[in-house]
């Protein structure tokens, strides 16, 4: 599951992450436009309704997909281009 967030960042981190963790979604990714990063949440705990691991990725790094371990996505490809 992937969400793009700017004004909805708090809702995406709290409300939606609880829903996705409870449903057992293996990975929840927020493209955080406000802080220019990508947040990856993995290892859902359905009874606790939360993800046990959170990683913040920045430009130049790659996001590994849990359901497709051989696939990675460049963080730069998910974030808007930086204009010089």
N, C-alpha and C positions, 0 to 999 in steps of 0.2 A: 504494500500500500504506500502510495506517495502523495504527499500534500505539498502544495506551494503556499507559503505563508508570509504575510507581511503584517497586516492589521489583525489577522486571525491567529497570530502565533501563540498567544496564551491558551486559546481554545484548542488549538491543534496539539499543544503539549499536554494539556490536562484532559479535557473531555474526550477528545477523539482517541488519544492514546489508551485511555481506560477501556473504551469500547473495543478497540482493536486487540488489545491484550486479552481481554475477557473472551473474545472470539477465537483466540489462538492464532492470529495472524503472525507468521514467523518473523516478519521484519516490517517495521514502520519507518518511513523516511520522510523527513521534513526538509524541504528546500527553504531555508531560512533567508529570505531576502533582506530582512532587517539587519542581520549580522553578517551577511555575505558568507554563509557557510551551509553545510548540509549536516543534518543530525540523523543518525541511524540508531534505531532502537531494535534490539534483538532479545531473544530468550524470554518470550512472554510467559507470565504466570497467570493463568486464567483465574484461579481462586483469589489471588491478591489483586487482580485487575491492573497489573503494571508490567513493564518490561524491566528485566534485571540488568541489562547492559545498555549503555548509551555511549556513542562515539560521535565526536564532532570532527568533521572533515573540512579542510580548507582548500582553497585553490592549489592546484598542483598535486593533490592526492586523488586516490581512486576509491570509489565505493564498491565493495564486494557484495554481491547479492547472495543471500542465504539460500534461496531456493534454486539458484543456478551458480554454484560455487566457482565455475570456470569463467563466469562473466563478471567483468568490472566495468564501471562507468566513470569517466573523468568528471570530477566535481566541476571543473570549468565548463563542461558541456551542459550542466544542470543550472548553473547560475547565469544571470545576464552578463553580456560582454561588458568589459570595462573600457570606457572610451578614454582615449588619451587627451 
